[in-house]
Structure formats: structure tokens, C-alpha cells
Amino acid sequence: MWLYLGALVALYHLVRWYRERQVVSQLRDKYVFITGCDSGFGNLLARQLDLLGLRVLAACLTETGAESLKAKTSDRLDTVILDVTKSESIAAATQWVKERTGDTGLWGLVNNAGISVPTAPNEWLTKQDFMKILDVNLLGVIEVTLSLLPLLRKARGRVVNVSSILGRLSIFGGGYCISKYGIEAFSDSLRREVSFFGIKVAVIEPGFFKTTVSNSEVITKALQNAWNQCSPEVKDIYGNNYLASSYKSLEKLLSNLCEDLTLVTDCMEHALISCHPRTRYSAGWDAKFIYIPLSYMPTFLVDAFFKWRAVRPAKAL
């Protein structure tokens, strides 16, 4: 019996291996629009797809980022300035994409743009602090996607949303984890709706990687700013040592970040060019062997694990 079971498992993986290596045809005629290409995953993916011969439409937040990317790529790649928090900017970028894709339509949309701060214990933050992240990481993704759906439908294309393992486990306060949970929910509902039109939706769930989003100076400054706006009562409850201990904990986490961004961009590439893309991709050993397994464990065990690792407030029970 065990021999037959082992054979079935082996056959499953063999079939999956074969299917996942089938690539769509005529890549050089396909347009892919990527947000957040100034640096990090978006910048690397744009260069990676350009080398494959796809027609990359790269959205950058700044002129400097756009010029730097164009200097490293072929003349097939084109850039546009996009602020995903502004509807008029999204409308202009959508028209720009429509003019370039014409009757071909848009093969791929990669929603990569994102920010990570302000991040701090929830009690230290204001509604505006949460909205700052949600506007970029969630509402921006939704508006960009809805604006480009007609072009994606025309090409029967792909939507690739960059979530995080923090879309499975919320391990710190602020809008970042909330936004990534929202990305997971939006992707699930969208995938089911657009499957009737031949559009596929994939989610990328990276672990912790060294990018501008995980810049230690930016995160530390945001934590300090959040502390400064706390009331005297809250500061008394947490204690002055809480902030110093948080810095040490943060420094330890950020010092062990993975620097191989291709682990993520290779997942994005596969989601765009494979005939049979996955629904979800995990990237990074920490995502595969720590955080995703943790997300399937009983809640009380996960809570106990993170409570054990967390910095304790001065007046904790």
C-alpha cells in the first residue's frame, strides 16, 4: 500500500514539474505593466523581463528612478510616473498603457508598489498612520487593477499581486499586515471573478528580504515618531526601556534579511510566463519553513510563540 502511495506522490510531483515548465508562446509580443520599479523587486523584475524580450511598461514614483531603470535596460522598456495613491495619476497611467498596448491588450499586471511605515504597536498610532500604508499597499492595488482590467481581459492576461507572509501572520502593529491580509482577500475574490474571462491571478508571499521597504533607518525613525506622539499615560505603561529593547529586536531581525531578491522575482516571472501558474508563491526559506507552517498551527500556540519573543511593556501583567 505504501509503495502505491509513494508512487502516486512521485507521479503528482513529476506531472507538476512538467506542467510548470511549459511557457506561453510569443513572449516578445506581450506587454507587462509593473508598479514600484524605482528599486527593489519591481526594478529587478523589470530588468529580468526585459532580458526575456517582453515589452515592459515600468511605473516609477520618481523621474530619477525611471531614468536609472532606462539606463540599465533595452529600448523596448518604457517608463511612466505613477503615484498609486492618486486617482488622476492612475487614470493617466491607464491611458498611457492603453495607447501602447493597442488592440493587443495587457498580458501582465504586477502590483508591486508598497511601503512599510508607520509601523509600531497599534496603540501608538493614529488613523492617519494606518491610512498612509493602506492607501498605497491595498487601495492603490485595487484601483490600479480595476482600471486595467479591460486591457487584461482583452489579452486574457495575468494579475500578480505582491503580498507577504505577513498576509498570513500579523506579527506587529500598524497598517502593513492589515494591507497584506487585504491583498490576500482581494486576490481570492478577483481570481474567482475573472477566471470566466481567462484571466489568472497569482499572489507572491515573500519572507523578509533586504529592500527599501525594510530599510532599518526608515523603520527606526518611524518607530521613534510613533513613540513621540504617544500620550504620557501610554509612555508610562510601556516604559522607556521598551523603545530601546524594540530597537535591539528590530536590529537583530533586519541584520538577517535575505539579499537574493531573485527568489522573489523568479516567482513573479513564473506567474507571468508559465502556461500553468500557481495560485500562490512563497519566497525565502523563512517563509517556507517558519512563517507559513506557523500560519497553519493552532492560534494559541502561535500567540504563545510570538508572546515569548516579544518585548514586554513595563507594566505588563
N, C-alpha and C positions, 0 to 999 in steps of 0.2 A: 504493500500500500504506500509506504513512504517513498519507495522508488518511483511509483507513478506520480505522486505528489511533487517530488523533486523535478521530475521530467516536465510536468506542467508549468512549474515556476520557471524553469530554464527556457521552455518554449515561449512563455509570455515575454520574458526579457529579450529573447532573440528577435521576436516579432516587433517588439517596441523599438529595439535598437535599429532594425531595418527601416521601419516607418519614419523614425525621427531623422534619418539621414537622407530622406527624399527632399529635394529642394525644388521650389517653384521655378518655372521657366521664365525666360525673358526678363531677368533682373534689371538689365540696363534700361528698360522702358518703364520702370516702376518708381514712383515718387514717394518719398518718406519725409514726413514733417516731424521734427524733434524740437521740443521746448527745453529751455535751460541749457543752451550749448556754450555758454561763456566758459565753463570749466567742468571738471568732474566727469560723471558718467555721460552726460549729454555731449560734451566736447569730444570725448574719446569715441563714443558711438558714431558721431557724425564722420569722424576721420576713418573709422573702421568700415562703415558702409560705403563711403566714397571710394575706398580701395577696392571694394567688391564691384563697383560700377553702378550702384544705384544712384538715382537722382535725389540727392539730399537737399531738403529745404530746412535750414537750421535757424531756429529762432533764438536770438540772444537778447539779454536785457540791456546791454550797453554796446555802443559803437566800437569801443576798444575790444570787447570780446569778439564781436563779429569780424573785425579786421584781423585779429590774431588767428582766428579759425581759418579764414580765407587764405591767409598766408601759408597755411600748412596743408592745404587741400587742392584738388584739381579745380579747373574752371567749370566743372559740372555742378559743383556745390554752390548753392546760393543762400544768402542770409537775409533775415528780416529782424527788425527790432520789435520785441513783444514784451509787454507787461501784462501778465495774466490776471492781474487784479483790476484792470481797466477794460470795460466792455468795448469802448471805442478802439482800443488797441487790438483787441481780439477780432473785432469786425474788420479792421483794416488788414490784419494778417490773413484772415479768411479770404478776403477778396484777392489779396496778393497770391495766395496758394491757388485759388480758382483760376486766375489768369495764367499761371504757369502749368497747371495740370491739364487744362482744357477739357476735351472730351474723354481723356484717359482716366480722369478721376484720381483720387489719392489712395495709394496702396497701403501706406502705413502711417499711423499717428502714435508717437511716443510721448506720453505725458510725463516728462522727467523733471521739470522745474519744481523746486521746493526749497523751503527754509526750515531751520530747526529751533530758532529762538523767537520769542522769550520762552525759556524752559526753566522751571523752578517748582517747588511744592505748590500745589493748587492754591493754597490759602494766601500765598504771597502775590498772586497775580490778579489782574483786573479783567473784565470782559473784553476790553480792547486788546489786551495781551493775547487772549485766545483767538480773537478775530484776525489778528495780524497773520497768524500762521494759517488759519482756516481759509482765509481769502486766497492765499497762494496754493496751498497743498491740496485743498479739496474743492472749493468753489471755483477756483481758476481752472482746475482739471475738468470739472463738469461743464463749464461754459465753453471752453475750447473744444471739447468733444462734441457737444451739441451743435456747435457752429460748423464743424467739419463733417458731421455725419452724412449729409447729402453727397459730398465728394467721396467719402469712404464707401457709401452704398453703390455709387456708380462703378467703383473698381472692385467691389466685393473684397474689401481690404481687411486690415488688421488694426486693432487698438491695443497698445501696450501701455499699461498703467504701472508706474513705479510706486509700489507700496513699501513695506518694510516688515521685518519680523516684529516690529513694534505695532503692526496692524493685527497681530495675534496676541501679544502680551503688552499690556500697558504698565511700564515699569517706572515711569516718572511723570510728574505733573506737567501741565501746560497743554497747548493745542496740538503738539506734534503727534502723539499717539492717537489722539482723537481723530485727527485728519487721516491717519493711515487706516484706522478702523473704517472710516467713511469711504476711503478708496476701495477697500475690500467689498463693502456693501454695494457701492455704485457699480463696480465691475461685475459683480454677480448678477444684478438686475439687468444691466446693459447687455451682458453676454447672452442672456436668455431671450431678450427682446430682439436683438439684431441678428440672431442666428437664422431667422427666417429670410434674411436678405444676403446670406452668405458671408457675413462679417464675423470674424473671430476676435475674441477679447482675451488677452493674457495679462496676468499680474506678476510682477517681479517683486520678490521679497528678500532683499539683501539683509545680511547681518550688519555688523559695524565695519565700515570702511573709511579710509582716510581721504576725505574730500573737504571742500569748503564748507559744507553743511556741518561737518564735525570739527571745525576749527576750534581749538581749545581756548584761544584768546577771546573769540566772539562769545562762546558759551559761558566762559567765566565772567565776562563783563555783564552779560545778560543776567546771570545769577546774582551778581552784586547789585545791579539796578533793581531787581525784584526785591532784594533784601532792604534796599534803601527806602522803598515805597511802603514797606510794612508798617503797621501801627506799633507803638511801643508795647502794647499788650502781646501781640504776636511775637515780637522780638524777645520778649521775656519768656514766653512759653518755649521757644526753640532754643534760646541761649546763643551767646556769641560764638561758642565753640562749634556750633552746628555748621556755620558757614565755612569755617576753616577745615572741618572734617569733610565737608562736601567737596571742597576744592581737592583734597587729597584723594578722595574716592574717584572724582572725575578725572584727575590726572592719571591715576592708575588705569582707568578704562581706556582713555584716549591714547595712552602710550602703547597699547597693544592692538591698535587698529590694523586691519589688513590693508596693504598698499597695492595689491594686484587688482586694479579696477576691471581688468578684462574678465574676471569671474562673473561680473555683473553684465558687462556689455555683450559677452558671448551669449548670455541668456536672452538679452534683448534681440540680438541678431537672429538667434534661432527662432524666436517668436515671430519674426518678420519674414524669414525666408523659407522656413520649413513647410512642407506640404501638410504636416500634421503637428502643429504647435501644441505645447502643453497649455493647460489652463493656468497653472501656477508654476513659477520657477523660484527655487531657493538658491541663494548665492552666498558662499562663505561657510567655512567649517563651523563657526559658532551658530549660524542659522540652522544648519543641517543636524548638528549633533547636540546642541544645547537648547536653544530657544524654541524651535518647532516641536521637539519632543516634549518640552515643558508645557507647551500650549495644549497638549492632549492629556495632561495629568490632572488629577482632581484639584479643584480650586484651593482647598485648604492646604494641600502640600505646596502648591506654587506660592501661595501667600506666605507660608512659613519660610520658604526658601528666601524670598526677597526681603522679608522682615529681618531675617538673620543677617543678611548682607547690608541692610540699610543703616544709614546714620540715624541715631536715636536723638529725638528732641530732649532738651534739658529736663523738662517736666513731664516726660512720658511716664505712664503708669508702670 
